[in-house]
Amino acid sequence: MRFGGHSWLRAFWPWRCRLRHLSFARTWSGCKGPMAETLSTGLEAAGELRDPAQQNGDAGGEAKGEGLPGHPEPAAPGVERTPGGSEQASAAARGPGKRKKRRGAAGERVVPPPKKRRAGVSFGDEHFAETSYYFEGGLRKVRPYYFDFRTYCKGRWVGHSLLHVFSTEFRAQPLAYYEAAVRAGRLHLNEEPVQDLSIVLKDNDFLRNTVHRHEPPVTAEPIRLLAENEDMVVVDKPSSIPVHPCGRFRHNTVIFILGKEHQLKELHPLHRLDRLTSGVLMFAKTAAVSERIHEQVRDRQLEKEYVCRVEGEFPAKEVTCKEPILVVSYKVGVCRVDPRGKPCETVFQRLSYNGHSSVVRCRPLTGRTHQIRVHLQFLGHPILNDPIYNSVAWGPSRGRGGHIPKTDEELLRDLVAEHQAKQSLDVLDLCEGDLSPGLTDSTATSSEMGKNSLEEAAAAQKMDGVVESASKDLDTMALAPEKAAEKDVMNQETDPLCAECQLVRQDPLPQDLVMFLHALNYKGPGFEYFSPMPAWAQDNWQED
């Protein structure tokens, strides 16, 4: 062992990378809440956890990211780092002096991801027992419940206080909330109650935050099984239900509903559908089947067909759109046509026209983010009720021909302002705490969004008052923690610290949860699955 030449460091480093990743892989990076939700998957047994922010999206033309079958989301498969394993072998193949460079944000350590394993996504009875659900007004509603967000200390947090971390990175609540949570025993560091937010974080510290969780309602329409055999489960997914737990959704997800109501567990998603997209959704029952379908996707053997209803009279002849698509914001989930984007291709064929709108068959030949929706917007025929790509935030032409008379920052700000005023940030997979000042600066919003900006400001003032009132209630509760704990057990649907409990939100109408985009058919070597044509795609359907 030569200390001068650092041979000991080279021998130790693969293990160091591995250990650091096991810590970082558990770290929250996008789930909407103060701390990260740890998912119970097959990776837990292997000591690896997938990022909960990567648990939902689309693929096959409507991918939210470019995920591959069997993966929770759009991260490219990495190389498993093990001592003497593939990383060292690939380094040797590159030869001396050709180490692969990895870039990260300034001052932030970059930990290479491990190889993705195709473990099925599964939840146990203890997860299903967290709360219950009920049906009301055509909606499926989840009763509020207590939940622990968990995370290991990120590298950039080391040496900083909890007060600093909460004030800079977890702005979903004001500091008064976290101070009150400390007094109520809601925050734990290394499984010990936090006594003071001034405590300085160290490497590998483990944080746990108990929060009161509210899930948005989804449609009451059931998830119908289209087919099931020893290899696959195929369902007809209703619009508004996300595939995986993500953001504010957990029990109102396809994975949870299939596990709780149909005892279907350890499933491997074979493709993705956006939360607002309905239709054929396939799961493999084993890793071997998942791997086989994954290979077929890579070899372009999987054919997909969607149907949608768009504005205006779509051309009668077949239309092929090959415009490249660029992701404007991964956080907000918005894309647009741009020469700098990734190449993609969609084939469209009009099926019917009722004098106002057209039913169009869509065959995506690539799988870019929101590909169908963006191409239809570019063609001047956006999906009739698309809440993103048929919005006035894009300008008078609504993005037709790629004409957007504003910067990307202005576009994002206007989109967020519109949905914030409508209390529909879930459409963007956002919550209030995700909004940075740049996304809500009303001084730079367009005149089209002026009214919404005023409504947004009023809503923000109301929220401030609720949080202040909730903090005072918690101060009283903290004086008698035993009684508070007893109250939590008896009734977990209300919480004195939860601002959401004191807000009155109007329920969406069931028809507001439907977007006119439906996965009609998935076909591959040896299989083909159809879902029924939705009512809005019938020839004689008329707008309300």
DRENMI-220158 format. One record per residue: z negated, y, x of N, C-alpha, C in turn. Coordinates in pm, whole numbers, plus 50000, padded with zeros to 5 digits. Layout:
REM residues N
ZYXZYXZYX ...
END
This chain:
REM residues 544
500004988150085500005000050000500005012450089 501055020350081501185032250164500895044550080 499715050550102499365062450026500245074150064 500605074950194501415086250237502765086450170 503375074450154504695073750091504645071949942 503425071749889503245070749743503775057649685 503775046949766504205034049711503275029649600 501965032849617501005029049512501335035749380 501845048249388502175055349265503375049149195 504365045049276505545038749215505175025549150 504215018249211503805005549152503015007549024 502235018449022501385020748906502105027748792 503125035548822503715044548723504265037548599 504965026048609505425019648484504275016648389 503125012148444501975009748355501455022848299 501455033448381500995046448335501845051448219 503175050148233504075054248124503765046547997 503525033548016503265025147900501975029547829 500915031547907499645035547849499745049147782 500445058547848500565071747788501365071047658 502385062447654503155061947531502345056147416 501515046347445500705040647338499795051347277 499425061147359498625072247305499495081947229 500605085747289501455096047227502135090947103 502435077647098503165072246983502365073746856 501045075146870500205076746753500035091346713 500655100146788500405114446767501275119846655 500645127846573501395134446464502415143846521 503665143046465504645152846510505475158246397 505195154346273506005159946166505455157146029 504455148146018503905145145887503125157245838 503265160545711502755173145660501265171945632 500455175245726499025175045705498335178645834 497025180245832496325184545951496375174346063 496405161746030496455151446134497495141046096 497775131946187498875122746165498455110646086 499325106245999499075094245923499485082246007 498565072646022498865060646098499315049946001 500515044846019501075035145928500715021045972 500465012545873500164998645903501454990845904 502024989046021503264981646035503054969946126 504104962246142504034950846231503824954946375 504044967746406503864972346544502404973746580 501514974546482500114976346515499604964746598 500064952746562499614941046637500064941646781 501204947946803501724949046939501164961247011 500324968846944499734980547007500634992647003 501654992346917502575003546909502635008446766 502735021546749502835027546616504035036546612 504765036146500505905044946484505465058146429 506205068446466505925081946422506125082746271 505085086746195505255087446049506265097646006 506595107046091507625116846055508985110446052 509115098346109510395091646115510455080446014 509845082445898509765071745801510645073845680 511445083445679512275085445562513535092845599 514645089645529515905096445552517035088845490 518265092245526519445085545473520195079245586 521085070545551522105066045643523315062145561 524335057745629525525053845557526165065445487 526345076545557527005087945498526065098445450 524865094745407523885104745366522635103045450 522825101045579521685098845666520965111645697 519655111045694518855122245741518545119245886 519455122745972519455117846107520475106846114 520585100146225521585089846241520915076746272 520015072946184519235060946205520085048546197 519605038046265520285025246261519495015846172 520135005946112519404996746025518264990246101 517144988746033515984982646093515064992546159 515505005046178514665015246239514175024546132 512935029646147512455038946048513245051846043 513855056046157514615068546150515415070646275 515875083146296516995084946384516715085546532 515785078146585515595078246729516475067746793 517135071246901517985061546968517125051047035 517585038247035516795027847098516555031147245 515315029947286514965032547424514885019647503 514445020447626514285008747710512805006147725 512394993847702510984990847711510524991847855 509454999547877508955001748012507854991848042 508124982048121507124972348163507234970548312 506124967248380506164965848525507174955448567 508054959248655509044949848706510104946448605 510154953748493511044950148384512324957948387 512844960848266514184966448254514304980248312 513214988248307513315001748361513575001148511 512834992348580513034991248723514394985248754 514824975848670516124969748693517234980048678 517124988448573518164998448554518125008848665 516915011948715516815021448825517465015848950 517275002648971517894996449088519414996549075 519894994648949521344994548929521945008248956 521175018748928521685032148954521735035249103 520865028249177520865030449321519945041749360 519625042749491518705053249537519295067149514 518395076049484518815090049467519505092849337 519495083049240520195085149114519255082948996 518035087449015517085086048905517535094048785 517425087848668517845094548545516865105948512 517415117848487516585129348457516225129748309 514995133848282514555135648144514015149848131 514465156648029514065170648012513145172047893 512205181247903511305184247793511005198947790 510215202747693509825216847682508985220547803 509055233247840508315237947956506825235247938 506235229148040504805226548037504395214447957 505375207147902505045195547821505515182847889 504615173147897504965160647959505895152647870 506885146147930507855138247854507565123547878 507295116247773507015102047784508175094447724 508885086347802510035079047749509605069247642 510395068247534509995059447425510185044847463 509385036047405509575021747429510745016747346 511145004747374512224998647296511754996747152 512595000647058512254998846917512274984046882 511254979746813511194965946767511394965746616 512104956046570512454955746429511364948946347 510174954846352509084949546272509234954546129 508894946046034508964950145895507874960245863 508164969145771507184979145729506324972945621 505014973045642504144966145548502844973745529 502304972545410501004978245378500184967545308 498874968245328498004958145271497324962845144 496514953945088495834956944962494894968744976 494324970745097493404982045114494144995245103 495424995345140496215007545125496575009944978 496964999344910497325000744770496125005044685 494905001244730493695004344653493195018544677 493885026344758493435040044786493355048444659 494275045844568494305053644444495115045744341 495345051844228496155045644122497165055844074 498045051343988499075060243935499175058643785 499835068043722500015067543578501325074543543 501785072643420503045078443375502775089043269 503455100443284503255111443190504485120443191 505025123143073506145132243062507375127943140 507605114843148508765109943222508595110143373 507335111943419507055112743562506055101943603 506175097743726505195088643786504275097043873 502985097043838502025105743904500955097543975 500565102244092499515095744171498245104144160 497135097644131495865104844126495455109144267 494965121444283494565126144416493545116644480 493545115944611492675106444681492345111644820 491305105944880490925109545016491695100945115 492065107345224492895100445323492565105645463 492585096645559492325100345699493625102145775 493825114245824494895116545920494325114046059 495085107246144494595103246275495615107146383 495105110846498495995113846609495235112946741 495935109046844495395110246979495775124047034 494975128647127495175141847185496525142747257 497315152647220498575154847290498315161047427 499245158847517499085163847653498875178847658 499595186247572499485200747577498175205847518 497425196947449496125201047395495005199947498 495215191647599494155189047696493715202147760 492385204047763491835216347821491715227747722 492195225847600492085236147496491045231847392 490495241447326489485238547224490155234447094 489375228047008489875224746875490245237346799 489465247946819489755260646753491145265546791 491495264346919492815268646966493915259846905 493695246846901494705237646849494955240146701 493875241746624494045243946481494715257446452 494405267346530494955280746505496405282046549 496855273346640498225274546692499165263946638 498675252146605499575241246568499355235846428 498165237346374497875232046240497545243446147 498605250546105498405262446023498545259445874 498455246745838498535243445696497365249545620 496265251645690495095257845630494585268845723 493875278745670493275289045757492115283045835 491675290245939490575285146022489315283045940 489135291045835487945289445750487885275445692 489025269645663489065256045609488485246145710 488955247045836488505237545937487035239645971 486595252145970485175254745995484325248645884 484775250045760484045244045648484105228945654 485255223445699485395208945711484435203345814 484195210945921483215206646021481825205845957 481455215945880480135216045818479985204545718 481095200245658481045189345561481205175645625 481375175145758481525162245825482875155945806 483905164045782485245158645759486015156145889 485635162845998486365161446125485575152646220 486265143246284485635134346380486425134446510 485705134446621486295133346754485715120946819 486595111446851486165098546905485115092146816 485375093246685484545087446578483145093446570 482925104946632481675112246618481955125246542 481095129046448481335141546373481415153446467 482415161846444482565174046523481505183946478 480785189646577479735199246547480195213646565 481205215546652481625229146685483105228946724 483895237846666485325238246697485615243346839 484595247946908484805252647045484875241047145 484655228747100484695217347190486075216147254 486105213347385487355212647460487855198347461 489145196647434489735183347425490055177747562 489915164547572490235157347695491335147247668 491905142247776492975132447765492485120147688 493315115347593493045103447513491935105347410 491505117647384490585119847274491255115747143 490465110347052490985105646924490405114146812 491285119946731490875128946624491125122446488 490175124346398490335119446261489895130346165 490745133046068490465143645971490605138045830 489545138745753489575133945615490025145445524 491095143045451491655153445365491765148245222 491865157645131492105154244991493595155444965 494205144644926495665144044925496225144044784 497215152444762497945153244635499395149544663 499945140544583501345136844599502175143044486 503355147944518504215153344412504655142044318 504875145144192505355134744099506805131244127 507175119144089508555114544097508955109343960 510185105543947510655100443819509915087743778 509725086243649509095074043597510085062543587 511345065043617512345054343612511975043243709 511995030743665511555019843753512565016743863 512075010543969512945005444076513384991544033 514654990144003515164977343952515684968744066 515334955844062515834946344161517264942344123 518214944544212519594940544190519864926444238 519204922544345519394909044399518244905944493 517934893044503516924888544599517224874044636 517254871544766517414857944817516544856444940 516754845545014515894843145130516124853145242 517244860445236517574869845343517284884245308 517594888345185517564902445152516944905245016 516504917645001516094923344873516954935744852 517594936744738518454948144707517954954544579 517724967644583517194974644467518104986244431 517924990944309518605003044261517565014144266 517615022444368516615032844388516875044744296 515875048744220516055061044140516035073344229 516615083944181516545096644251515105101644251 514735109044353513445116044372512405107544442 512615094544461511625086044527512035083744671 511235088044769511585085444909511435070744943 512125066445046512075052345087510735049345152 510355057345250509155055145330508135066045305 506855063445336505875074345338506325085445433 506285097645384506695109045464506195121645396 505925131745476505475144245417504275142045327 504375146245202503275144845107503375131945027 504365123745055504595111544978504035099345050 503335091044978502825078445032502915067544925 502125068944819502155058944711503415060244626 503935072344614505185074444539506385072244630 506475060344691507585056744779508075042844745 509315040044780509895026944749509085015844816 508725017844944507975007545018506655004344949 505915014544907504635012144842504825005544705 505795010244629505995004844495506424990244501 507334986844592507764972844606506604964044649 505764969144738504634961044784503584959244677 503294969844603502214969344505502634962744375 503854965344330504274960344199505054947344207 505704944744322506544932744333506114923444446 505004926944514504484918744625505544916044731 506424925544752507454924544855506984932244977 506654924945083506074931145203506864926845326 506544933245438507224930445566508744931945552 509164942345483510594944545462511184952945576 512454950445605513184957545711514294965745645 514154978945638515214987145577516524985645653 517604983245582518914981245645519734994045647 519355003945570520025016945572519095026645501 519485039145495518645049445437519345056445319 518545060645227519015069545120518085081545116 518655093345103517855105345089517005104344963 515905111644960514995110844847515695113944716 516625123544715517285127444591518505118844560 518885110044650520045101344628519585088344565 520325083544466519995071044398520975060144440 520675047944395521645037244414521195025644500 522165018344551521925005744624521125008444750 520015001344762519165002144881518824987844922 519104984445047518974970645093517854969345196 517124958145185516084954745282516304940345329 516104937945457516104924245509514684918845505 514574905645485513264899345481512794894645618 513724893445711513354888745844514004897645949 513434897246069513994904946179515374899846218 515594886646205516894880946242517994886346152 517744886946022518744892345930518954907145957 517884914345983518004928546015518874930646138 518684922446239519474923746362520944920646335 521194910746251522584907146221523304918446148 522654924346048523274935445976523444947446068 522474949346154522544960446250523784959146338 524064947146382525264944846464526534947746383 526524944046256527684946546172527914961646152 526824969046142526954983546129527554989446256 527064984946370527584989946497529064986846514 529504975446458530904971346468531754976946355 531164986046274531874992446162532374982146060 531564971846033531954961645936531344964245799 530504974345788529854977245662530614988245589 530984985745466531694995445385530765001045278 530795014245262529915020945166530735029345071 530285029744949530975037644848529945044944762 530115057844752529235066244671530045072344556 529335077044455529965084544348529125097044325 529785108144293529065120644272529795128844166 529115138944115529735148444023529705162144089 530875168344102531015180744177531495191944087 531345204044135531795215644060533325216644060 533875220843945535295223943936536205211743929 537495214743937538525204343928538895199844069 538395188344108538695182944241540165178544244 540845179844357542265175744363542465161244318 543565158944247543835145544195544175135644305 544825140244410545185131144518544015129144614 544095118444690543035115244786542905126244892 541675129544923541375140045022540525134045134 540935136445257540155132045373539645144345448 538345144845468537725156045540537195150845673 537625157445782537225153345916536485164545989 535905173645915535225184945978533945180246049 533715184846173532485181046245531265187646183 530145180946190528915185746127527835188046232 527195199746221526135203746312524815204746235 523745199746294522425201146232521905215246261 521685223046156521155236546172519655235946202 518945227346130517505225946149517085211746111 516505204646208515955191446178514705192746091 513945203246113512695205046039512955207545891 513895216445862514205219545723515195209445665 515965202845751516925193045704518175199345646 518805208245724519995215345678521085214045783 522315211545736523465210145826524605218845776 525605220345860526795227745819527965223245905 529165226445859530375223745937530425233546053 530705228346173530765236646292531555229346399 532445236346472533225229746577532355223046683 531115227746699530225221746798529525209346746 529745206046620529075194646560529665181346601 529105170946545529565157346574530745153646484 531705146346537532865142646454532465133146343 533065134946229532805126046116533975126546019 534005117045929535155115745838534695110045705 535135116345597534855111745462536135111945380 536335101345301537505100245214537035102045069 537685111244997537315114244859538485111044765 538135106044645539125103344542538535107044406 539235115944336538735119844204538905108444105 537825106144026537855095643924538075101543785 537535113443758537695119643626537375134443635 537815141743531537555156043521537335159443375 536215166043342535885168743201536135183143160 536855190543241537135204443211536215214143283 535105209143335534155217743407533785211943544 533645198843548533225192343672533965179143688 533955174043811534715161943843533795151143897 534105138643863533455127143923534325122544040 533715121244157534465118444279533875106144349 534735097144391534315085844473534365090144619 533345086444695533225090644835533065078344924 533865077945030533755067145127533505073345265 532255073945307531965079345441532315069045548 533135073045641533535064045750532635065845872 531795075845869530775077945971529465080445899 528385082045974527075083445911526305095345959 526845107245941526155119445984525175124345877 524295132945919523295138445829523955145945713 523645141945590524145148745470525665150045471 526355140245525527795141345547528565144045420 528315136245316529045137845191528805151745132 527575155845130527205168545068527805180445144 527775179745277528315190745358529835191445346 530505179945348531965179945336532405185145199 531685181345094532035186344961531825201344951 530755206245012530535220745015531685227745087 532105222245200533195228245277534485228645196 534725218145116535935217445035535885226544913 534745232844890534615241844776534245234844647 533785222344657533375214644539532015208244567 530955216444580529635210644607529145202244490 528255193044519527645185144413527005194644312 527225191744187526925201144079525495206544086 524515197744112523115202144112522465199844248 523245201144354522695199744489521775211644517 520475209244538519535220544554519655227544689 520375221644784520535227844915521945233444932 522945225044917524315229044951525075235644837 524425237344723525015245144614524075256544578 523485262644682522525273344664523165286844694 522655297244627523135310844652522745315644791 521835308544856521415312644990522575312145090 523625304345059524765303245151525715315145141 525515323845043526395335345027527285333744905 528105343744876528945343544755529855331344746 530425326844857531335315344854530595302244865 529285302744884528445290744893528945280944998 529415286245110529785277745224531175272045219 531975275945121533335270545112534155274445235 534855264645291535665267045408534855270245532 533535267545526532685270545639532305285045652 532635293145550532325307445557530895309845512 530045313845607528635316645580528325330245641 528205340745560528075354545612526655357945656 526025348945730524685351645780524395342245896 523405345745975523035337246088522305324946038 522165315046125521425302946088519995306346049 519375315846122518005319646092517895325845954 518855334445919518855340645787519085330245678 519975320945705520245310345608519005302045580 518325297745686517135289645669516045297445596 515875309945632514855318245569515125319745420 516385321745384516725323545243516565310445165 516945299445225516755286545159515285283645133 514455286145236513025283745221512435293045116 512825305645117512305315145019512665311044877 513885306344859514315302044725513475290444674 513275280444759512525268644714511025271144708 510545280244790509145283744783508855290744650 509735299544607509545306444480509605296644363 510415286344377510535276244270509485265244280 508595266244382507615255844409508305242344428 509435242544499510195230344522510435227944671 509445231344754509595229244898509735214544933 509295205644843509435191344870510895187344882 511785194944820513215192244834513625193344980 512985202445052513265204445193512325196245281 511515187545219510505179845291509565188845369 509215200145307508305209645368507115211945277 506045217045336504935222245257504585235845313 503665242845246503345256545285502955257445432 502215247645481501735248145617502805246845723 503995242345684505075240745780505855253545804 505565263745726506385275845731505925285145841 506755286845940506465296146048506815310246002 506275320546069506585334346028508085337046024 508855330546112510295332846114511005328045990 510385318345919511015313145798510585320645673 509595329145685509085335845566509035350945581 509685356245681509695370745701510565377345596 509925383245497510675388845384511455401345421 511145407345537511835419745572513285417445608 513635404845640515015402245684515775393645585 515205390845469515905382445373517015390345307 517975383045256519125389445193518735395245059 519575404045007519285410344879519275400144767 520035389344783520075378944680518715372644659 517905372344768516635365544760515485375244738 515765388044713514705397844701513675394344595 514125390444477513205387244369512325375444408 512915365244469512145353644509511115357244614 511445366644703510515370444808509265376844747 509445385044642508295391144577507425380544512 508075370844447507315360044386506565352044491 507225350044605506605342544714505345349844763 505435363144781504295370844829503125369844732 503425370444602502365369344502501705355644509 502525345344528501975331744537501085330344660 501485336744771500695335944894499335342544875 499315354144805498035360744779497125352144694 497705345444598496925336444513496335325144595 497115319644686496645308744770495485313144858 495545325344913494465330344997493155330744919 493225335144795492015335744714491445322044685 492315312444661491865298844633491155292844753 491735294744873491145289244994489775295345019 489655308644999488375315345020487325309844924 487715308044798486785302644699486385288444733 487365280344776487075266444811486135265544929 486295274345027485425274345145483985277445105 483805287045013482455290244968481835278344895 482615271444813482105259744744481665249144843 482445247644950482115237445048480845241245124 480655254045150479445258345217478225253845137 478285255245006477185250744921477045235744927 478185228844925478155214244927477585209045058 477875216145168477445211445299475925211345312 475235219145228473785219245234473185206445179 473955199145102473475186545045474535175845061 474775171045186475855161545211475685148345138 474435144145114474255131345046474795132144903 474485143344834474995145144698476505146544697 477025153044801478485154744809479165141244823 478605132644909479205119444929479165111444801 478035112744728477935105644601478975110544502 479195123744500480195129444411481585124644448 481885123644580483195119144625483485105144576 482455096544581482645082744538482885082144388 482145090244313482245089944168483565095744120 484025106344183485235112944135485995118844253 487005111644299487745116544415488985124344374 489125127144245490295134644202490135149544221 488915154344241488695168444269487855169744394 488065180644467487365182744593487145197744610 485925202044645485655216444654486385223244767 486815215744868487505221744981489025222444960 489515215044862490955213544843491515225144761 492345233444825492965244544753493935239544648 494565228244674495535222744578494865219444446 493585215244451492875211744328492735223744234 492705235644291492475247444209493755254644170 494885249144214496175254844175496695247744050 497375255043968498025249243851499525249543876 500075237743899501515236743925502215231143802 503295237143767504065232243654504825219743693 504735209443612505455197043641506955199343631 507725193043719509185193843704509625185643584 510745189343528511345181143423512025169043489 512035157543421512665145743482514085148443528 514835156443452516225159143492516305167843616 515215174943648515195183143769515075174743895 514715162143879514505153343993515725144744024 516825147643957518045139743975519105148344045 519685143044150520875149144210522045139644185 523185145244155524335137144114525055131144235 524335122844308524905115044419524295101244416 525145091044410524685077544384525395067644475 524625059144544525185048544629525615037144538 526915035944519527465026744419527665012744471 528065011444597528484998344647528254997544797 527674986444842527554983344985528144969545008 529034968845106529744956245129529784953345278 529564940745313529624936245451530094921945456 530224916045575530664902145586529714892745512 530204886945405529414877145331528524882945223 528554895945198527734901445090528394913945034 528094916644908528544928644840527614931244723 527074943344715526124946644611526554959444540 526434959144406526794970444322525564975244245 525564987844210524594992944113525394998843997 524804999443877525555004743762525935019343783 527025023243722527455037143726526445045643649 525915056343708524925064543636525535071643516 524665075843424525135082243300525925094943329 525515102643429526185115343457527595113343515 527945100943550529275098243606530255093043500 529805092043375530695087343270531755097943237 532925093343193534045102443169533715113043064 532935109342962532695118442850531405126342865 530785125942986529525133143006529775148143009 528885155742948529025170242944527735176642995 527885188043065526705195143111525925200542993 524595201443011523735207142907523975222142897 
END
